[in-house]
Amino acid sequence: MIEFINDNLSEPYIKLKNTYLDAIESNQKEVQALLVASYSKELKEVDARFVNLKIVDNNKFIFFSNYNSPKSNQFNNHPQISCVLYWSNIDTQIRMKAKISKTPSNFSDEYFNKRSIEKNALALSSAQSKDIKSYREIEENYNKALKSKNLDVRPKFWGGYQFVPYYFEFWKGHKLRLNKREAFKLINDDWKKQFLQP
């Protein structure tokens, strides 16, 4: 589930929330799965992965990650990303382009404190995307972290990311491929709407 707070009343955000509610009503699984694409300046290649979108706070979309991960390095060096939500039950895709940055430390602290000890143990035990000898070692690291006394204290290498879109595209599928595409571009603090060819 995605938590919406301090609703933004501009058209693309209203449309986003209403589409999300339609997806929930249709019993969409993994409704919070967000594809995030970023650019590695070091490797000169685009990378992509799914994250769990947790919060939409006014115009900010928020998820959490390991700050030492490859994607975090990419965000730091090239803070522009592209994102996609796709809800198959309603055949709707939402594309976004945005600037990304870390959430304030106190926000990440508060969120970490609300999580289960199991999730916090995983955050503490994983050097995300680093090589490891076997899956068993992952389990051992996790079980060791689970016995830690500091599972309510956020490690400095873990926290939130927030991105603010400057572009939205809402794609609605059609059985004859007459797909409906509505785009919104932020120009001088005003959203300009246009329709796109399928």
C-alpha positions in Angstrom: 0.0 0.0 0.0 1.1 3.6 -0.7 0.4 6.2 2.0 -0.9 9.5 0.6 -0.5 12.6 2.9 -0.9 16.3 2.4 -2.7 15.7 -0.9 -1.5 17.8 -3.8 -4.5 19.3 -5.6 -2.9 19.8 -9.1 -4.4 17.7 -11.9 -1.7 15.0 -12.3 -1.6 14.3 -8.6 -5.4 14.0 -8.3 -5.3 11.7 -11.4 -2.5 9.6 -9.8 -4.4 9.1 -6.6 -7.7 8.3 -8.3 -5.9 5.8 -10.5 -4.3 4.3 -7.5 -7.7 3.9 -5.8 -9.0 2.2 -8.9 -6.1 -0.2 -8.8 -6.7 -1.0 -5.1 -10.4 -1.6 -5.8 -9.4 -4.0 -8.6 -7.3 -6.0 -6.1 -4.1 -5.2 -7.8 -1.1 -7.1 -6.3 2.2 -5.3 -5.6 0.5 -2.0 -6.1 3.5 -0.1 -4.6 6.0 -1.6 -7.1 7.8 1.3 -8.8 10.4 0.8 -11.5 13.2 3.4 -11.1 15.7 3.9 -13.9 18.9 5.8 -13.3 22.1 6.6 -15.1 25.6 5.5 -14.1 28.1 8.2 -15.1 31.0 5.8 -14.2 29.8 3.0 -16.5 28.0 5.2 -19.0 24.9 3.0 -18.9 21.3 3.1 -17.7 20.2 0.8 -14.9 16.7 0.0 -13.6 15.1 -1.9 -10.7 11.8 -2.1 -8.7 11.5 -0.4 -5.4 8.6 -0.2 -2.9 7.0 3.3 -3.2 5.9 3.9 0.4 4.7 7.5 0.6 3.3 10.3 -1.6 3.6 13.5 0.5 2.2 16.5 -1.5 4.5 16.5 -4.6 7.2 14.1 -3.2 7.4 10.4 -3.8 9.3 8.5 -1.1 11.0 5.1 -0.9 13.9 3.8 1.2 17.2 2.2 0.4 20.8 1.5 1.3 22.8 4.6 0.7 25.9 2.6 -0.3 24.0 0.7 -3.1 24.8 1.2 -6.8 21.5 3.0 -7.3 22.4 5.5 -4.5 25.7 6.2 -6.2 23.9 6.8 -9.4 21.4 9.1 -7.8 24.3 11.1 -6.2 26.1 11.5 -9.5 23.1 12.0 -11.8 20.1 13.1 -9.7 17.6 12.7 -12.6 15.5 9.5 -12.8 12.6 8.0 -14.8 10.0 5.9 -13.0 7.1 3.7 -14.1 4.1 2.3 -12.2 2.1 -0.4 -14.0 -1.2 -1.7 -12.6 -2.2 -4.7 -14.8 -5.7 -5.2 -13.4 -6.7 -1.8 -14.8 -4.2 -1.9 -17.7 -2.7 1.5 -16.7 0.8 2.8 -16.8 2.1 6.0 -15.2 5.4 7.3 -16.3 7.3 10.0 -14.5 10.5 12.0 -14.9 11.9 13.6 -11.7 14.8 15.0 -9.7 15.8 12.9 -6.7 17.4 13.6 -3.4 17.7 12.1 0.1 15.0 12.7 2.7 15.9 14.6 5.8 17.7 12.5 8.4 15.0 13.0 11.0 12.3 11.7 8.6 14.4 8.6 7.9 14.9 8.1 11.7 11.2 8.3 12.4 10.3 5.9 9.6 12.9 3.4 10.7 11.6 3.4 14.2 8.1 2.5 13.0 9.3 -0.6 11.1 9.3 -4.2 12.3 12.5 -5.5 13.9 12.7 -8.1 11.0 12.8 -5.4 8.4 15.3 -3.4 10.4 17.5 -6.5 10.9 17.6 -7.0 7.1 18.6 -3.3 6.6 21.4 -3.7 9.1 22.6 -7.1 7.8 22.8 -6.4 4.1 25.6 -4.7 2.2 23.2 -4.3 -0.7 24.4 -5.6 -4.1 27.8 -6.6 -2.8 29.3 -10.0 -3.7 28.8 -12.8 -1.2 30.0 -16.4 -1.1 26.6 -18.1 -0.6 23.0 -17.5 0.2 23.6 -19.2 3.6 25.9 -16.3 4.5 23.0 -13.9 3.9 20.8 -15.9 6.3 23.6 -16.0 8.9 24.2 -12.2 8.7 20.4 -11.6 9.0 20.0 -13.9 12.1 23.0 -12.3 13.7 21.5 -8.8 13.1 18.1 -10.0 14.5 19.8 -10.5 17.9 21.1 -6.9 17.9 20.1 -4.5 20.6 20.1 -1.6 18.2 17.3 -2.5 15.9 15.5 0.7 16.7 18.5 2.9 15.7 18.7 3.7 12.0 22.2 3.0 10.5 23.6 6.0 8.7 23.9 3.9 5.5 20.1 3.5 5.2 17.4 6.0 4.6 14.8 7.6 2.4 14.9 9.1 -1.1 12.3 11.6 -2.3 11.7 12.6 -5.9 9.6 15.4 -7.3 8.3 14.8 -10.9 8.4 17.4 -13.6 6.7 15.1 -16.1 3.8 12.6 -15.9 2.3 10.4 -18.5 -0.9 8.4 -17.9 -1.2 5.5 -20.4 -4.5 3.6 -20.5 -4.6 0.4 -22.6 -7.2 -0.3 -25.2 -8.1 -3.7 -26.8 -7.7 -2.3 -30.3 -4.4 -0.5 -29.3 -6.2 2.9 -29.3 -4.3 3.6 -26.1 -5.1 6.8 -24.3 -2.1 8.9 -23.4 -2.3 12.1 -21.3 0.9 13.9 -20.5 1.6 16.7 -18.0 4.7 18.9 -18.2 5.7 21.3 -15.4 6.5 24.6 -17.0 7.1 27.7 -14.8 5.3 26.0 -11.9 2.3 25.3 -14.0 1.2 21.9 -15.4 0.6 21.9 -19.1 -1.6 19.0 -20.3 -1.5 17.4 -23.8 -2.7 14.2 -25.4 -0.2 11.9 -27.2 -0.7 9.6 -30.2 -0.8 5.9 -29.3 
